[in-house]
Structures are given as structure tokens and as C-alpha cells.
Amino acid sequence: MTDPYLSITTGQIRSLEEQYLFSTYKRSDLVVSHGSGAHVYDLDGRRYLDMLAGIAVNSLGYNHRRVVRVLMEQGQRMIHCSNLFYHPYQGLLAQRLADLAGMSKVFFTNSGTEAMEAALKIARAYPRSRGKADQPLILALKNSFHGRTFGALSITAQEKYQAPFRPLVPDVLIIEEFTVQALQRAFNERVCALVVEPIQGEAGVVLIPREFLRAARELCDRFDALLIFDEIQCGMGRTGKYFAFQHHEVQPDLMTLAKSLAAGYPLGAVLGNARVGQSLKPGEHGTTFGGGPLACRLALEVLDVIEEEGLLRRVEELGGYLLEGLRRLGGQHPSMKEIRGLGLIVGVELGSVAKDVVQRLLKRGIIANAAHETVLRLLPPFVISREDVDEFLKTLDEVLSEVEAEKKQ
């Protein structure tokens, strides 16, 4: 069936958005028409290798046959059902996620930001449920990114995101160093929670040290505070395990998920252990769309595909192959300062040329991203091939050679 809306031109699309949308995005010139596997196509049919996966969302790539089948089947049955009633899939998905993560309770949302808001409400409710009235302080880390609503923004410790919207939510303290000593100095009897991304994505793929995470667990236990892991970007298999915390054997009290949870369909979740299971009472939190039948059915299929197609092993192998290739290039290109990553979440420190490199890659048919202004961030779909990785490495080599030659002139 032909889509009548695809007769629109690139110029018309831009004109409509400029006239009618709030200007919140700095878009590239690419107009995406459709996708298949690890590739997307523009209106003219040109193919692009997506090394960003819709910013860690499209873990199974585009047009995955099993995802499309479930989308069509469930779409014909029921898309939405209010949370006043049961449907077959929400409990099944909650059980599946809880078992994988070693958790007890789940609350579904529409997005990662909403999952973080729910986690923050639980963090503030937890001490009150235990009869402690003065334990409101939330700790977060420098360069963190947790979302754009007021609660999540208040613990997103980056000036460019916070500055236009102050005053923010009070009783938040930012830890400026990823050291055990800095962590110890921050803790006191007023702390109700510490929020950590085990891998900071927007900060440029920064891996939080294991000793820091283990100290965080010990201090939260000592002060009866909650350890919250934000795995919205690094969870759901992206590191080669279902969750990044599993690499460190540090169990959080709460964990937020979203992005690839339903492989492109909006769905987020906050998972909690038995310790926090009674923190929220009926009526204290809710959502209209979160955990609907279509979203939950899709997420169940995503988990089936990851398991049945051995994608965790594939992520580990291809991530290693990508990192090896990047390190080989790093020996040839002075622009490549540092290479960081785990599985298929990778950052390459490029300094001031990062955005230029991203633009030049796009002109050559490769989609990537510049995080924290200076880092080439790579979040490819789990279904990429070695040939795709080779294509990317070859193109990056050409782009860096070009950029470095121009800098010498």
C-alpha cells in the first residue's frame, strides 16, 4: 500500500516543521523514509548505515520481521487499555524483567524520563514509609543525564540543560569526582538515594569505576538510602549482558529502563527490589499510557528475540570487534584521544572535531552522534554485521584522514 504522505518533498517537510514545531531540535538535513536491518533510507532511496540505532532505541534494527508481526497482530486486537483493568501482557512482562534483573516490582511508563520521575518519587517515599520524615537528599553525579522533566532535570548535572529552567527541585547534591572518597563525603543521614548511570551515555560513554559502584552499594546500605541505576541507555543487552550492573555484581534497589525496551515503540519501566516494594500506595502514582497491551507485547517479543537469536553473545563479539578496529585506527590518527566502551556502547574522544566528523560521516552514508560536544558516540543495532563494522571503520578512517589533513594546512 502506498503512503500518500510520502509524496511530500524535503523542502516542504522542513518548511512545515519550521512553521509549526517548537524549535527544540537541531536536525541534520536527512529526511528518513524507511529502514531495514541496520540501515535507513532517505526519500530518494539513498541508504545509510545507522551506527546510532535511533539513540540506542532500535536494538533489533529496522523492520525486524518478528517485531512487525507482533505489531500487526496486536494492533488488530487492542492497542490501548486503561490501567483500571488487567490485560494479558503487563504482568508477564513485569515478571520477565524482574526475574532477569533480580528485582521484585515493576512500574511501566512511556519513556525513560517518566521512569526516572517514578524512581525519584519512590526514593522520597521510601524513608517516609519507614517513619523517617527528614531524609529528602538525592545524590547524583557530574555530567549525568537523566531526562528533561523537572525532577529528572534536577539530577541532570550539566549546565547547558539546567541553566534555562532554574530554580529546579531542591535537596539535590552533585558529586563532582568519581572517587570513593568523594562518595563518602557526600553521604549523611539526610540522603534518601544515589542515582548513577553505570555508563554515562550523554557524557560521552563514561564507564563508572567498579570500586565506586561497590562503595555506593555499601554506603546506601549503611545510611538506609536507595541505590538507583539509570540503565535507560546502557540496559537491555547493549553491553553484552541484559543490564550493565551485572558486569560489576552490584545490585541496585531501583533501576530505570526505556529506549530499546520495546525496540522502537514507547515504553519505559522502573524496577524495584523487595526493600522498596511497599513504598508507593494506590493513588500515589500512575500513568495513562504506560504498560499498554501493544507496548508490553512488543517488549516480550524483544526479549524472546534477544534470547532465541543469541544477541547478547553477538553484542559482546561485535562490540569487541568494533573496539579492536577503533584502537587500530587510533594508532594511525592523532585526532583519536581515547576509546571507551563495553559491548555496543562506544565513545571515541575526538575533541573539537567531533561534530565535524559526524557531519562528514553522514555525507558518506554513516549515522553517528557527537556526545558531550567532543565524543563520537556509537550505539549500533544488535543486528549489525562484521561487514557493517568494516564499512564504518573504513569510512571513519577516510574522514579522519581528511579532517587531519585540513588541520595541517
KEKE-3310 file (N, C-alpha, C; in steps of 0.2 Angstrom, whole numbers, plus 5000, padded with zeros to 4 digits):
npx = (5004:5003:5010:5002:5007:5020:5023:5027:5039:5057:5059:5047:5044:5053:5049:5036:5039:5047:5038:5028:5032:5039:5055:5065:5075:5090:5091:5099:5101:5095:5081:5072:5065:5062:5067:5078:5084:5100:5100:5094:5084:5083:5072:5075:5079:5092:5104:5108:5120:5116:5123:5119:5107:5094:5097:5100:5089:5083:5086:5085:5086:5079:5062:5061:5057:5049:5046:5038:5027:5021:5017:5008:4998:4995:4990:4979:4971:4971:4976:4977:4973:4965:4974:4965:4960:4964:4976:4983:4997:5005:5008:5015:5026:5032:5035:5045:5055:5058:5063:5075:5082:5084:5074:5059:5047:5038:5035:5027:5030:5030:5042:5060:5062:5050:5051:5062:5057:5047:5055:5062:5051:5048:5060:5059:5048:5051:5059:5049:5039:5045:5044:5053:5055:5064:5073:5077:5087:5094:5107:5118:5128:5141:5140:5130:5115:5098:5086:5072:5062:5056:5060:5069:5078:5083:5093:5101:5116:5122:5126:5121:5109:5102:5102:5093:5081:5080:5073:5076:5071:5073:5085:5095:5111:5126:5139:5156:5167:5172:5176:5179:5182:5176:5163:5160:5161:5150:5139:5126:5115:5103:5102:5092:5094:5105:5109:5114:5121:5128:5135:5139:5130:5126:5136:5147:5150:5155:5163:5158:5169:5172:5175:5169:5155:5153:5157:5146:5135:5138:5138:5125:5118:5122:5117:5104:5099:5093:5100:5100:5100:5102:5098:5094:5099:5110:5106:5096:5103:5113:5127:5131:5127:5111:5109:5119:5124:5126:5139:5147:5142:5135:5121:5107:5094:5083:5080:5080:5073:5071:5071:5077:5068:5055:5059:5058:5045:5036:5040:5044:5052:5052:5061:5060:5067:5063:5064:5059:5046:5034:5033:5026:5008:4992:4985:4995:5004:5004:4999:4993:4996:5006:5013:5004:4994:5000:5013:5018:5017:5025:5038:5039:5042:5054:5062:5061:5067:5080:5085:5083:5089:5102:5108:5115:5127:5131:5132:5142:5153:5153:5155:5167:5175:5172:5178:5191:5195:5193:5203:5214:5214:5216:5229:5234:5228:5230:5219:5211:5209:5205:5197:5183:5172:5159:5153:5141:5141:5149:5162:5172:5184:5187:5189:5188:5184:5174:5160:5161:5166:5155:5146:5153:5153:5140:5137:5143:5136:5134:5127:5130:5134:5138:5143:5142:5149:5162:5164:5163:5150:5144:5131:5126:5113:5109:5110:5119:5132:5148:5153:5146:5152:5165:5163:5160:5172:5181:5176:5176:5190:5194:5187:5193:5206:5205:5200:5211:5221:5217:5218:5231:5234)
npy = (4994:5011:5025:5040:5051:5051:5058:5070:5084:5086:5099:5104:5097:5102:5116:5115:5110:5121:5131:5126:5118:5119:5125:5114:5105:5102:5098:5087:5087:5076:5067:5054:5040:5026:5010:4996:4982:4986:4998:5014:5023:5037:5050:5049:5036:5034:5024:5023:5018:5015:5019:5023:5018:5025:5032:5022:5015:5007:4992:4980:4984:4989:4986:4973:4956:4949:4958:4967:4958:4955:4968:4970:4960:4962:4975:4974:4968:4975:4991:5000:4999:5005:5007:5004:4992:4974:4967:4954:4955:4964:4959:4948:4953:4961:4951:4944:4954:4957:4945:4943:4954:4952:4958:4964:4971:4981:4996:5002:5014:5028:5032:5035:5046:5048:5036:5038:5049:5042:5034:5043:5048:5036:5035:5047:5043:5031:5033:5039:5029:5022:5029:5040:5056:5066:5064:5069:5071:5069:5061:5064:5062:5071:5078:5069:5062:5062:5065:5077:5082:5091:5085:5074:5083:5090:5082:5080:5084:5094:5110:5116:5110:5113:5127:5136:5134:5135:5140:5123:5107:5106:5100:5092:5085:5086:5075:5078:5071:5055:5046:5035:5042:5055:5051:5046:5058:5064:5057:5057:5057:5062:5058:5051:5044:5038:5042:5034:5032:5018:5017:5032:5039:5051:5059:5055:5042:5036:5026:5021:5018:5002:5000:5012:5010:4999:5004:5013:5005:4999:5011:5016:5005:5007:5019:5018:5021:5023:5014:5019:5014:5021:5014:5017:5020:5011:4998:4983:4973:4980:4980:4968:4960:4958:4969:4983:4983:4970:4967:4971:4965:4972:4976:4986:4995:5001:5002:5010:5009:5010:5016:5004:4995:4991:4991:5002:5006:5017:5014:5013:5008:5006:4997:4988:4982:4970:4978:4991:4988:4992:5005:5015:5019:5014:5026:5035:5036:5035:5032:5036:5030:5021:5004:4998:4986:4984:4989:4981:4969:4969:4971:4959:4951:4957:4953:4939:4938:4942:4932:4920:4922:4923:4936:4943:4937:4940:4954:4956:4950:4957:4970:4969:4967:4979:4988:4984:4987:5001:5004:5000:5010:5021:5021:5027:5039:5055:5062:5054:5053:5045:5029:5022:5010:4996:4982:4986:5000:5013:5026:5038:5049:5064:5077:5094:5092:5083:5085:5090:5078:5069:5075:5074:5060:5057:5063:5053:5042:5037:5036:5044:5051:5066:5066:5075:5086:5083:5069:5055:5046:5029:5018:5006:4995:4979:4970:4972:4968:4960:4965:4977:4984:4985:4993:5005:5007:5009:5020:5030:5031:5037:5049:5055:5055:5065:5076:5078:5081:5093:5101:5103:5111)
npz = (5000:4996:5004:5006:5011:5009:4997:4999:4999:5003:5006:5009:5020:5029:5029:5035:5048:5053:5053:5062:5073:5090:5091:5096:5092:5084:5069:5057:5039:5034:5029:5034:5027:5027:5035:5036:5043:5048:5042:5036:5025:5014:5007:4994:4992:4995:5005:5022:5034:5050:5064:5076:5080:5082:5093:5103:5103:5093:5094:5088:5075:5060:5054:5058:5056:5066:5076:5068:5064:5077:5080:5070:5073:5086:5085:5079:5088:5101:5105:5116:5133:5148:5164:5173:5172:5169:5157:5146:5146:5154:5167:5164:5157:5167:5176:5169:5167:5180:5185:5177:5181:5195:5203:5212:5210:5197:5188:5174:5162:5149:5144:5147:5155:5162:5169:5177:5185:5192:5199:5207:5215:5222:5229:5237:5244:5251:5263:5271:5272:5281:5292:5293:5293:5288:5277:5263:5254:5238:5229:5215:5200:5192:5176:5173:5164:5165:5160:5155:5162:5177:5189:5184:5177:5187:5193:5182:5179:5171:5165:5153:5151:5163:5166:5159:5166:5180:5196:5201:5207:5224:5237:5231:5228:5219:5215:5212:5209:5203:5214:5228:5240:5237:5236:5249:5257:5253:5258:5271:5285:5279:5266:5254:5242:5229:5213:5198:5182:5176:5165:5158:5145:5138:5142:5135:5134:5147:5158:5174:5188:5195:5208:5213:5211:5220:5232:5233:5234:5247:5255:5253:5259:5272:5276:5275:5262:5245:5231:5215:5199:5183:5169:5156:5144:5143:5146:5144:5136:5129:5133:5132:5142:5150:5159:5163:5176:5179:5176:5186:5197:5207:5215:5212:5221:5214:5197:5181:5165:5147:5131:5121:5125:5120:5107:5099:5100:5111:5128:5145:5161:5178:5189:5205:5221:5234:5245:5243:5239:5245:5245:5238:5238:5233:5221:5223:5212:5195:5177:5161:5148:5150:5150:5141:5131:5118:5119:5129:5124:5113:5119:5126:5115:5110:5120:5119:5106:5108:5117:5109:5097:5101:5105:5115:5116:5103:5103:5112:5105:5093:5098:5104:5092:5085:5094:5094:5081:5081:5090:5083:5072:5080:5082:5071:5069:5075:5080:5088:5104:5115:5118:5123:5130:5130:5125:5113:5116:5113:5114:5107:5110:5102:5103:5098:5084:5084:5080:5067:5061:5063:5054:5042:5041:5039:5027:5019:5021:5034:5050:5065:5081:5090:5107:5122:5116:5111:5109:5099:5097:5098:5095:5089:5081:5087:5077:5067:5056:5054:5042:5041:5052:5047:5035:5042:5049:5039:5032:5043:5044:5032:5034:5045:5041:5031:5038:5047:5038:5033:5044:5045:5035)
capx = (5000:5007:5009:5001:5011:5027:5024:5029:5046:5061:5058:5040:5044:5057:5045:5031:5042:5050:5032:5023:5035:5044:5062:5069:5080:5095:5091:5103:5097:5092:5074:5071:5059:5060:5073:5078:5090:5104:5100:5088:5084:5080:5066:5077:5081:5099:5105:5113:5121:5114:5128:5116:5101:5089:5100:5100:5082:5081:5091:5084:5087:5073:5058:5063:5050:5045:5043:5032:5022:5018:5014:5001:4994:4992:4987:4972:4967:4970:4982:4977:4968:4967:4976:4959:4959:4970:4977:4987:5004:5009:5011:5020:5032:5035:5039:5051:5060:5060:5067:5081:5086:5084:5070:5053:5042:5039:5030:5028:5029:5030:5048:5065:5061:5045:5053:5066:5052:5044:5061:5063:5046:5049:5066:5057:5043:5054:5060:5043:5036:5048:5044:5058:5052:5069:5078:5075:5093:5096:5114:5119:5135:5143:5139:5125:5109:5093:5079:5071:5056:5059:5064:5075:5082:5087:5099:5105:5121:5125:5124:5118:5102:5098:5103:5087:5075:5081:5075:5075:5069:5078:5088:5099:5118:5130:5146:5160:5173:5171:5181:5176:5182:5170:5156:5160:5160:5143:5134:5124:5108:5098:5102:5087:5095:5110:5107:5120:5122:5134:5139:5136:5130:5127:5143:5152:5152:5160:5161:5159:5173:5168:5176:5164:5149:5153:5156:5140:5131:5139:5136:5117:5116:5124:5113:5097:5097:5092:5104:5096:5104:5099:5101:5089:5103:5115:5102:5093:5108:5118:5134:5133:5123:5105:5110:5126:5126:5128:5146:5150:5139:5132:5113:5103:5087:5079:5083:5076:5074:5067:5074:5076:5064:5051:5063:5056:5038:5037:5039:5049:5050:5056:5061:5062:5068:5058:5065:5055:5040:5028:5034:5020:5002:4987:4984:5001:5007:5000:5001:4988:4998:5012:5011:4998:4995:5004:5020:5021:5018:5031:5044:5040:5045:5061:5066:5062:5072:5087:5087:5082:5094:5109:5110:5119:5134:5133:5134:5149:5158:5154:5157:5175:5177:5172:5183:5198:5196:5194:5210:5219:5213:5219:5237:5235:5225:5231:5213:5208:5212:5203:5192:5179:5166:5158:5148:5139:5140:5156:5164:5179:5186:5189:5190:5184:5182:5169:5154:5163:5167:5149:5143:5156:5151:5133:5138:5146:5131:5135:5124:5133:5132:5143:5140:5146:5152:5169:5165:5160:5146:5141:5126:5123:5109:5112:5109:5124:5136:5155:5154:5144:5158:5171:5161:5160:5179:5184:5173:5179:5197:5194:5185:5198:5212:5203:5200:5218:5225:5214:5220:5238:5235)
capy = (5000:5017:5030:5046:5057:5051:5062:5077:5085:5088:5106:5105:5095:5107:5122:5114:5110:5127:5135:5124:5115:5122:5123:5111:5100:5104:5092:5087:5088:5069:5065:5047:5037:5019:5006:4988:4979:4991:5004:5018:5026:5044:5050:5047:5029:5033:5020:5025:5013:5018:5017:5026:5015:5029:5034:5016:5013:5002:4987:4975:4987:4992:4982:4966:4953:4947:4964:4969:4953:4957:4975:4970:4956:4965:4981:4972:4965:4980:4995:5003:4998:5009:5004:5002:4985:4970:4964:4948:4956:4968:4955:4943:4957:4963:4945:4943:4959:4956:4939:4945:4959:4950:4963:4961:4975:4985:5001:5004:5021:5029:5035:5035:5052:5046:5030:5042:5053:5037:5031:5049:5048:5031:5037:5051:5040:5026:5034:5041:5023:5019:5033:5045:5062:5071:5061:5070:5072:5065:5062:5062:5063:5076:5076:5064:5064:5058:5067:5084:5085:5095:5080:5071:5088:5092:5077:5080:5088:5098:5117:5118:5108:5116:5134:5140:5132:5136:5135:5116:5103:5106:5094:5088:5086:5083:5073:5080:5066:5048:5043:5033:5047:5060:5047:5045:5064:5066:5054:5058:5054:5065:5055:5045:5040:5040:5040:5033:5029:5014:5020:5039:5040:5058:5062:5053:5035:5036:5020:5022:5013:4997:5002:5017:5007:4994:5008:5016:5000:4999:5017:5016:5001:5010:5025:5016:5025:5018:5015:5019:5014:5023:5010:5018:5019:5005:4992:4979:4970:4984:4979:4961:4957:4961:4975:4984:4982:4963:4966:4973:4962:4977:4976:4992:4995:5003:5003:5013:5006:5013:5016:4998:4990:4989:4991:5007:5008:5020:5010:5013:5005:5007:4990:4989:4976:4969:4983:4997:4986:4995:5012:5018:5016:5015:5033:5040:5037:5032:5034:5034:5025:5016:4997:4996:4979:4984:4990:4976:4963:4970:4970:4952:4948:4959:4948:4932:4938:4943:4926:4915:4923:4924:4943:4945:4935:4944:4961:4955:4949:4963:4976:4968:4968:4987:4992:4982:4991:5008:5005:5000:5016:5026:5021:5030:5046:5059:5065:5049:5054:5040:5025:5019:5006:4990:4979:4990:5007:5015:5033:5040:5056:5067:5084:5099:5090:5078:5087:5090:5071:5067:5078:5071:5053:5057:5064:5047:5037:5034:5040:5043:5056:5069:5067:5080:5090:5081:5062:5051:5041:5024:5014:5002:4990:4972:4965:4974:4963:4962:4969:4984:4987:4986:4999:5011:5009:5012:5027:5034:5031:5042:5055:5057:5057:5071:5081:5080:5084:5100:5105:5104:5117)
capz = (5000:4995:5009:5002:5014:5006:4991:5001:4997:5009:5007:5012:5027:5033:5030:5040:5055:5055:5055:5067:5079:5094:5088:5101:5089:5079:5065:5051:5033:5032:5030:5034:5024:5030:5037:5035:5046:5052:5038:5035:5018:5013:5002:4987:4992:4997:5011:5027:5040:5057:5070:5082:5082:5085:5100:5107:5104:5088:5096:5083:5069:5057:5050:5060:5054:5072:5078:5063:5065:5083:5079:5066:5076:5092:5083:5077:5094:5105:5106:5122:5138:5153:5169:5178:5170:5168:5151:5147:5145:5158:5172:5161:5156:5174:5179:5165:5168:5187:5185:5173:5185:5202:5206:5214:5207:5191:5186:5167:5159:5142:5142:5152:5159:5166:5173:5182:5189:5196:5204:5212:5219:5226:5233:5243:5248:5255:5271:5275:5273:5287:5298:5293:5290:5286:5273:5256:5249:5232:5226:5208:5198:5187:5169:5172:5160:5167:5157:5154:5166:5182:5193:5181:5175:5193:5194:5176:5181:5165:5165:5147:5151:5168:5167:5157:5169:5187:5201:5200:5213:5229:5240:5226:5228:5214:5217:5207:5207:5204:5219:5234:5245:5236:5238:5257:5259:5251:5262:5278:5287:5275:5259:5253:5236:5225:5206:5194:5176:5176:5159:5156:5138:5135:5144:5131:5136:5153:5162:5181:5190:5199:5215:5215:5212:5225:5238:5233:5237:5254:5259:5253:5265:5279:5278:5273:5256:5239:5225:5209:5192:5177:5163:5151:5138:5143:5148:5139:5132:5125:5135:5131:5147:5150:5162:5164:5183:5180:5175:5192:5203:5211:5214:5214:5224:5209:5190:5176:5158:5142:5124:5117:5129:5115:5100:5094:5102:5118:5134:5150:5167:5184:5193:5212:5224:5239:5250:5241:5236:5248:5246:5235:5239:5227:5220:5224:5206:5189:5170:5156:5143:5152:5151:5137:5129:5112:5121:5133:5120:5109:5124:5127:5109:5110:5125:5115:5100:5111:5119:5104:5092:5104:5103:5120:5113:5097:5106:5115:5100:5088:5102:5104:5085:5084:5099:5091:5075:5083:5093:5077:5069:5085:5081:5065:5069:5082:5082:5092:5110:5120:5116:5128:5128:5133:5120:5108:5118:5112:5113:5104:5111:5096:5104:5094:5078:5084:5076:5060:5059:5062:5048:5036:5041:5037:5020:5017:5022:5041:5055:5072:5085:5095:5113:5126:5111:5109:5108:5093:5101:5093:5098:5083:5082:5089:5071:5063:5054:5053:5036:5043:5056:5042:5032:5046:5051:5033:5031:5048:5043:5027:5036:5050:5036:5028:5044:5050:5033:5033:5050:5044:5030)
cpx = (5004:5005:5008:5005:5018:5028:5026:5037:5050:5060:5052:5040:5048:5053:5040:5034:5044:5044:5028:5026:5039:5051:5067:5075:5084:5096:5096:5098:5093:5085:5073:5065:5057:5067:5072:5085:5094:5104:5094:5089:5081:5075:5068:5080:5089:5099:5110:5114:5120:5118:5125:5110:5095:5091:5098:5093:5081:5087:5091:5084:5080:5069:5060:5056:5046:5042:5037:5026:5018:5014:5008:4996:4990:4988:4980:4968:4966:4977:4982:4971:4970:4970:4971:4958:4965:4970:4982:4994:5008:5012:5016:5027:5036:5038:5045:5057:5063:5065:5074:5085:5087:5080:5063:5047:5043:5034:5032:5026:5030:5037:5053:5064:5056:5047:5058:5062:5049:5049:5062:5057:5046:5055:5063:5051:5045:5055:5054:5039:5039:5049:5049:5056:5058:5075:5077:5081:5094:5103:5114:5126:5136:5142:5134:5119:5104:5086:5078:5065:5060:5063:5070:5080:5086:5093:5103:5110:5125:5122:5120:5110:5098:5098:5096:5081:5075:5076:5072:5072:5075:5081:5091:5107:5122:5137:5150:5166:5170:5175:5177:5176:5177:5164:5155:5158:5153:5137:5133:5117:5102:5097:5097:5089:5102:5108:5113:5118:5128:5138:5135:5136:5130:5133:5149:5155:5157:5158:5163:5163:5169:5169:5171:5157:5148:5153:5149:5135:5132:5137:5128:5115:5117:5119:5106:5094:5096:5097:5100:5101:5100:5102:5096:5093:5108:5112:5100:5097:5113:5125:5136:5130:5116:5105:5117:5129:5128:5136:5150:5148:5137:5125:5110:5097:5082:5083:5078:5078:5069:5070:5073:5071:5059:5053:5060:5049:5039:5035:5045:5047:5055:5055:5064:5063:5063:5058:5061:5048:5034:5029:5029:5013:4997:4985:4990:5005:5003:5002:4995:4990:5003:5009:5005:4999:5000:5011:5022:5022:5024:5038:5045:5043:5052:5065:5067:5067:5079:5089:5088:5088:5101:5112:5115:5127:5136:5135:5141:5154:5159:5156:5165:5178:5177:5177:5190:5200:5197:5201:5216:5219:5217:5226:5239:5233:5226:5224:5209:5211:5211:5197:5189:5173:5165:5152:5147:5137:5147:5157:5171:5180:5190:5191:5185:5182:5176:5163:5155:5163:5160:5145:5146:5154:5144:5133:5140:5141:5131:5132:5128:5131:5138:5140:5145:5151:5159:5169:5160:5156:5143:5137:5122:5118:5113:5113:5114:5129:5144:5157:5152:5149:5163:5170:5162:5168:5182:5182:5176:5187:5198:5192:5190:5205:5211:5203:5207:5222:5223:5217:5228:5239:5235)
cpy = (5006:5022:5037:5052:5057:5055:5069:5078:5086:5095:5108:5103:5100:5113:5121:5114:5117:5132:5133:5120:5120:5120:5120:5106:5104:5098:5093:5087:5081:5069:5058:5044:5030:5016:4999:4986:4985:4997:5007:5021:5033:5044:5048:5040:5028:5029:5023:5019:5017:5015:5020:5022:5019:5031:5028:5013:5007:4996:4981:4978:4989:4986:4974:4962:4951:4953:4967:4964:4954:4963:4974:4966:4959:4972:4980:4970:4971:4984:4998:5000:5001:5004:5003:4995:4981:4969:4959:4950:4960:4964:4951:4947:4959:4957:4944:4948:4958:4950:4940:4949:4957:4955:4960:4965:4979:4990:5003:5011:5022:5030:5034:5040:5050:5040:5033:5046:5048:5035:5037:5049:5042:5032:5042:5048:5034:5028:5036:5034:5019:5023:5038:5051:5067:5067:5062:5071:5067:5066:5060:5064:5068:5073:5070:5067:5059:5059:5074:5086:5087:5090:5077:5077:5090:5088:5076:5085:5091:5105:5119:5116:5111:5123:5138:5139:5132:5141:5128:5113:5104:5100:5089:5090:5083:5081:5074:5076:5059:5044:5040:5038:5053:5057:5047:5052:5067:5063:5056:5055:5057:5062:5050:5041:5043:5037:5040:5030:5024:5015:5027:5040:5047:5062:5060:5046:5034:5030:5021:5017:5008:4998:5007:5014:5002:4998:5012:5011:4999:5005:5018:5011:5004:5015:5024:5020:5020:5020:5014:5019:5016:5019:5011:5018:5013:4998:4988:4976:4973:4983:4972:4957:4961:4968:4976:4983:4975:4962:4967:4969:4966:4978:4982:4990:4996:5004:5006:5010:5010:5011:5009:4993:4987:4990:4996:5010:5011:5015:5011:5009:5007:5000:4991:4982:4976:4975:4989:4995:4989:5002:5017:5015:5018:5023:5038:5040:5033:5035:5032:5029:5020:5009:4995:4989:4979:4984:4984:4970:4963:4969:4963:4949:4950:4954:4941:4932:4938:4936:4921:4916:4924:4931:4945:4943:4939:4951:4961:4954:4954:4969:4975:4969:4976:4990:4990:4986:4998:5009:5005:5007:5022:5026:5025:5037:5049:5062:5061:5049:5048:5036:5021:5015:4999:4987:4984:4997:5009:5023:5034:5047:5059:5074:5089:5097:5085:5079:5087:5083:5068:5069:5075:5064:5053:5058:5057:5041:5033:5038:5038:5049:5059:5070:5071:5084:5087:5073:5059:5046:5036:5019:5010:4997:4983:4968:4968:4968:4965:4967:4976:4988:4989:4992:5005:5012:5012:5019:5032:5035:5037:5049:5058:5059:5064:5077:5083:5083:5092:5104:5107:5110:5124)
cpz = (5000:5001:5005:5005:5012:5000:4993:5000:5003:5011:5011:5019:5032:5034:5035:5047:5057:5057:5061:5073:5083:5092:5094:5099:5084:5074:5059:5045:5031:5034:5029:5032:5027:5032:5036:5038:5050:5047:5038:5028:5018:5008:4995:4986:4993:5004:5015:5032:5046:5062:5076:5085:5085:5092:5105:5108:5099:5089:5091:5076:5066:5053:5052:5060:5061:5075:5074:5064:5071:5083:5075:5070:5082:5091:5081:5082:5098:5106:5113:5127:5144:5159:5175:5177:5169:5160:5151:5148:5150:5164:5170:5159:5162:5177:5175:5167:5176:5188:5182:5178:5192:5206:5208:5211:5201:5190:5179:5166:5152:5140:5148:5157:5164:5171:5179:5187:5194:5201:5209:5217:5224:5231:5239:5247:5253:5262:5274:5276:5279:5293:5299:5289:5286:5283:5265:5251:5244:5229:5219:5206:5192:5180:5167:5167:5162:5164:5158:5158:5172:5187:5190:5179:5181:5195:5188:5177:5175:5164:5159:5147:5157:5168:5165:5162:5177:5189:5199:5207:5218:5232:5235:5227:5223:5216:5211:5205:5208:5208:5225:5239:5244:5238:5246:5259:5258:5255:5269:5279:5283:5268:5259:5247:5233:5218:5202:5188:5176:5170:5157:5149:5136:5137:5140:5132:5141:5157:5169:5184:5195:5206:5218:5216:5218:5232:5238:5236:5245:5258:5259:5259:5272:5281:5276:5267:5250:5234:5219:5203:5186:5171:5157:5144:5137:5145:5142:5134:5128:5127:5134:5137:5147:5153:5164:5171:5184:5179:5181:5198:5209:5210:5216:5217:5219:5202:5185:5169:5153:5135:5121:5120:5124:5108:5096:5097:5109:5124:5139:5156:5172:5188:5200:5215:5230:5244:5249:5239:5239:5249:5243:5236:5233:5227:5221:5217:5201:5182:5166:5151:5145:5153:5147:5134:5123:5114:5125:5129:5115:5113:5125:5121:5108:5115:5122:5110:5103:5114:5114:5099:5095:5104:5109:5118:5107:5098:5108:5110:5095:5092:5102:5097:5083:5088:5096:5085:5076:5086:5088:5073:5074:5084:5075:5065:5075:5084:5088:5099:5115:5117:5122:5126:5131:5129:5115:5110:5118:5111:5111:5105:5105:5097:5100:5087:5078:5080:5069:5057:5058:5056:5042:5035:5038:5029:5016:5018:5029:5046:5062:5075:5089:5101:5117:5122:5108:5108:5103:5097:5096:5097:5093:5085:5083:5082:5066:5061:5054:5047:5037:5047:5051:5038:5036:5047:5045:5031:5037:5047:5037:5029:5041:5046:5033:5033:5046:5044:5032:5038:5049:5039:5033)
residu = (MET:THR:ASP:PRO:TYR:LEU:SER:ILE:THR:THR:GLY:GLN:ILE:ARG:SER:LEU:GLU:GLU:GLN:TYR:LEU:PHE:SER:THR:TYR:LYS:ARG:SER:ASP:LEU:VAL:VAL:SER:HIS:GLY:SER:GLY:ALA:HIS:VAL:TYR:ASP:LEU:ASP:GLY:ARG:ARG:TYR:LEU:ASP:MET:LEU:ALA:GLY:ILE:ALA:VAL:ASN:SER:LEU:GLY:TYR:ASN:HIS:ARG:ARG:VAL:VAL:ARG:VAL:LEU:MET:GLU:GLN:GLY:GLN:ARG:MET:ILE:HIS:CYS:SER:ASN:LEU:PHE:TYR:HIS:PRO:TYR:GLN:GLY:LEU:LEU:ALA:GLN:ARG:LEU:ALA:ASP:LEU:ALA:GLY:MET:SER:LYS:VAL:PHE:PHE:THR:ASN:SER:GLY:THR:GLU:ALA:MET:GLU:ALA:ALA:LEU:LYS:ILE:ALA:ARG:ALA:TYR:PRO:ARG:SER:ARG:GLY:LYS:ALA:ASP:GLN:PRO:LEU:ILE:LEU:ALA:LEU:LYS:ASN:SER:PHE:HIS:GLY:ARG:THR:PHE:GLY:ALA:LEU:SER:ILE:THR:ALA:GLN:GLU:LYS:TYR:GLN:ALA:PRO:PHE:ARG:PRO:LEU:VAL:PRO:ASP:VAL:LEU:ILE:ILE:GLU:GLU:PHE:THR:VAL:GLN:ALA:LEU:GLN:ARG:ALA:PHE:ASN:GLU:ARG:VAL:CYS:ALA:LEU:VAL:VAL:GLU:PRO:ILE:GLN:GLY:GLU:ALA:GLY:VAL:VAL:LEU:ILE:PRO:ARG:GLU:PHE:LEU:ARG:ALA:ALA:ARG:GLU:LEU:CYS:ASP:ARG:PHE:ASP:ALA:LEU:LEU:ILE:PHE:ASP:GLU:ILE:GLN:CYS:GLY:MET:GLY:ARG:THR:GLY:LYS:TYR:PHE:ALA:PHE:GLN:HIS:HIS:GLU:VAL:GLN:PRO:ASP:LEU:MET:THR:LEU:ALA:LYS:SER:LEU:ALA:ALA:GLY:TYR:PRO:LEU:GLY:ALA:VAL:LEU:GLY:ASN:ALA:ARG:VAL:GLY:GLN:SER:LEU:LYS:PRO:GLY:GLU:HIS:GLY:THR:THR:PHE:GLY:GLY:GLY:PRO:LEU:ALA:CYS:ARG:LEU:ALA:LEU:GLU:VAL:LEU:ASP:VAL:ILE:GLU:GLU:GLU:GLY:LEU:LEU:ARG:ARG:VAL:GLU:GLU:LEU:GLY:GLY:TYR:LEU:LEU:GLU:GLY:LEU:ARG:ARG:LEU:GLY:GLY:GLN:HIS:PRO:SER:MET:LYS:GLU:ILE:ARG:GLY:LEU:GLY:LEU:ILE:VAL:GLY:VAL:GLU:LEU:GLY:SER:VAL:ALA:LYS:ASP:VAL:VAL:GLN:ARG:LEU:LEU:LYS:ARG:GLY:ILE:ILE:ALA:ASN:ALA:ALA:HIS:GLU:THR:VAL:LEU:ARG:LEU:LEU:PRO:PRO:PHE:VAL:ILE:SER:ARG:GLU:ASP:VAL:ASP:GLU:PHE:LEU:LYS:THR:LEU:ASP:GLU:VAL:LEU:SER:GLU:VAL:GLU:ALA:GLU:LYS:LYS:GLN)
# end
